[in-house]
Amino acid sequence: MEESGSPRFRKLNFPVGLWIHSPRKHFAKLGGRWPSAVSVKSTTSSDAASLYEAPTAPSSSLSASTPSLASPAPSPSPSPAFLRPRPAGPQSRAKRLSHLFLRGRSNSDRDRAVGERERERWAHSDAPSSHHYLPPPSSTTPGLVKIYGDALSSGANYRSLLANVHSTAQQLIAQVITRYTEREREETEDAVLQKYSPEDFLLCDVIGKPIQRPDGTVQWETECRRGVASWECPLLLVDMWRPKEGFERRFEMQRKEDYEREEKEREKEREREAENCQGVRLRRSRISSGGGSEEGERGHRSRNSELRRSISDMNLSLRRRQGNHVPNDPRLATNALSNSGAEDRKNTMSMMVPKGGETRGSKVTSRAAWTNQTQEEDKDYSSCDLEVMSQSLILPPTDRPYFLLLQGYNQSKDFVLYIMAGHTHVFGRKPTMKEREKDRERERKGKRPLKVDTFLSAPDVLARHLLVRRDSAVPGTPPGQALMRPFRGGAVTHNGLALYREAALKPGDVVGLGGHFIFLYRDPRVTPAPPLALALPWQADGGPSTCCPSGLLDRQEALRTYLGSPEALLRFHPRHADSLLQEIISKNSSPDSGGGPLAPAYLLSIMIDHASKHLDPALTPQILLKAANLIKGIVWDNIKEFGDKHPTQNSTEPESELCAPNVQKLSSDLRPLMFWMSNATELLNFFQVKVETMEKEWEFEAPGDPVLSADMDVCSEALAQLDDVIMHTFQQCVYHLTKTLYSLLPALLDTNPFSREEKDKERDGARAAESGDPAGGEGEVDDVSALPPTVAGLVEVYRCSLTLSREACLSPPLTSQTFGYLFFFTNTSLLNTLLERDGLFSWSRAVQIRTNLDLVLDWLQGAGLGDIASEFLKKLSITVNFLCVPKTRLIQSSWGSLLEEHTLLSPSQLHHLLTHYKLGAARAPPASWAPPPGAELSGDIFESFLDHPPLILPNETPRLNLSQAIPSPELQKEVTRLRTFLWGLDQDELPANQRTRL
């Protein structure tokens, strides 16, 4: 019987017409029910896949008559997606099919004429694609075929071959291999050539089109491809099927293992996309087999078989519950079932809605089963697909978390439950072709992006929008707690608040994606189930309204608490970021601003910390760069102002006039530069930590994303600006301090600390220090009055430098490098002066120099700089110690022993000292001082100022600890002022009746 409800025809998936034995009726029925293989048009590879998955009854019958055109079972992929369009003639469908499938095996004049007309129409079409192949005029005349691909030779484009309609794909492959082998044998003299087998290669039928690039080159863009079986005839395929308008065909030769690997990857990708349909294949299997088997389900469907229950399952469950009390009359059972669940089924939203025009075999069956319903109920159910309605009877999983859809975008594509099957789950949308190509390119570079698990259909959802991790993907977190983080640019809300960075996801939280999707996160493993994070309107406690006096008082009290809070927090709106930056920099641009030595660094740090944790990630790099540019502009103005006061040219005033008051003036003028060098150093350390944190947050993003690369470039530019600030301020400070030292260092070589005049001055300074005179210094370490005046002038420069670094809170590494450079200059300048003035090469003058040098080193040791000074003044000390050796001992020493004892002195420097040493009026140097023949004495005796230690920018943990309370009252006052300033900006944007008064 030819009925849609007959199980013979419905379950075997055979069209009714195929059971008729008449050939003419066979094709007539086939034309009325099944589309022709040569008339189907497709524009995507998915259409080709659907054609390949169609029922196989027509293809099997057709292959019996025309085996050369049928798609074989071992074919690697479906038939070409772009097929020849339907002829415009008025002939019937049966005749067209009979002519088509008989022409391949007939040599009649009629069929030959039909073939000539088809070939002529092809030759005069708009896109003949003659550069890919040329069809032969007959089955015996050879035609030209171009085989593309570089599977045999890297960089090869194509190989032209002669073939006829009977040439198979394997023959063409063998011909290409033969041509390539002959060419290789001609070009190389090596007799050992690699042997290729046609079984290792595959001929592919590729549909695509050439794309013109801006540089003038043409690149082929593949739309779809199909592996040609070894026995198929390529020219016959060309003659029978043509691509649609705008596309072309060509044949490519590829290695079979590469082709199979790529197809497996594509199949896996299609399977992952199909898993998000959640039940489509399960529904089809139940339609055809009446319920399906547990072994046929895949993945989490088998573990959650209770997720969807058909009407028959419900009926069986009802029979089990009622036991033997259920009568044998099926109509009574039907009435019982319909009366018990009719209202529930009416009010249940369906999980999937069938597309328009889609028919299902279950409709007739369901109408026949519900015969005892009232007319109204029968009319209601007649418009509803019972099989689809059964999908709305959902039981959530019990062993893994899931997302319950509260609001969607497209009812025909959205599901009620989205199960988190793995420990990592990605929400996104279906990627475009361009995005897929980028992902493949990243995979080839070893940077595999995350795969999307749930595809959403809203237009504002990104290709990768939200990442959720749980259990093993988040080590160290308690069971039941997950982490979620949006991908860059993805709009996500967490319990109603915008989410920009990773946050904890707990059962009961409400998650929003874009402007359409809202989900409720549940984890059935957490018992008892926690309440919703957002209270429902009727569950919210009726607190006082903000319009009531008590509500206004609460707001005022909360505002006062925030303004005076000692917490290192500075909340602001993104639109006020520029105003806040200007306020911080302008009011804290000098050491005398009142906020403390590190006020700019501290205030900018808490501002950037808030932006990096609570605001859009794109804002943080911009704040870093703007802050660095503002600081650099202020420092450049300070350097210019300082240069006007202290020109770099040699001073016109005599060296004797440069005394302690000038050092004090220089120290006062260097304070702004030292102030910004200290703040820039702290900001650099803080910026580096923030940039490293941002890089860790981007580890789940798509590698090579241009937006992230641009943000990283902005951060790098901000760090470079701070580097320039530190280097230029350090250069200016060290240059002017060494310039002052240069005029004071010679006194260390010429002053006799044992003279009566120097002793009297030293005694007067000591009395002043004991009487508490302010000139005596600030303490024991800073006191220089007890030193001889000439030595005290030199030490005063060191003391002012140390005071500057302490007042500016300069970081210890940068302080050490500053004094290291000063001591290097002292060592080099004094040593060169000593070697230049040979009149000082005597024991008596050396003892005076040694005494003055010890006075300086003792003071530096007391100030905590002894280790740095000993390291950089070592060569000067060794030279002076050499000159302090008694004459009697020095005369008895030889060249070798002296060179071994004073290893820091070069042979040329030692020879210079021995040659000009003052032994007496008419006393010549002993012969033992003479260097041996061949000694290298041509070296320069003077030290170079270019060998100074390089400036190493600090890379350490920031000293500003924002997790603790504000460290000083000055900073507390400044933070309160900035909070009030921001509150005023917010109030200015509100109407007068909505503002809050303090």
Helices and strands as residue ranges (DSSP letters): H 7-12, G 16-19, H 23-33, H 45-52, H 57-65, H 93-103, H 109-123, E 133-134, E 143-148, E 158-163, H 169-187, G 198-200, E 201-212, E 218-228, H 234-240, E 248-255, H 256-275, H 280-289, G 294-296, H 300-303, H 311-322, G 323-325, H 330-346, H 362-369, H 375-382, H 386-390, E 402-407, E 417-419, E 424-428, H 433-444, E 454-455, E 464-470, G 471-473, E 482-486, E 492-494, E 497-499, E 503-505, E 510-513, E 517-522, H 549-563, G 574-576, H 577-587, H 599-614, H 619-645, G 655-657, H 660-697, G 698-700, H 706-744, H 746-750, H 756-770, G 774-776, H 789-807, H 812-836, G 838-840, H 843-862, H 866-872, H 874-883, H 887-892, H 895-901, H 907-915, G 927-929, G 945-947, H 969-988, G 992-994
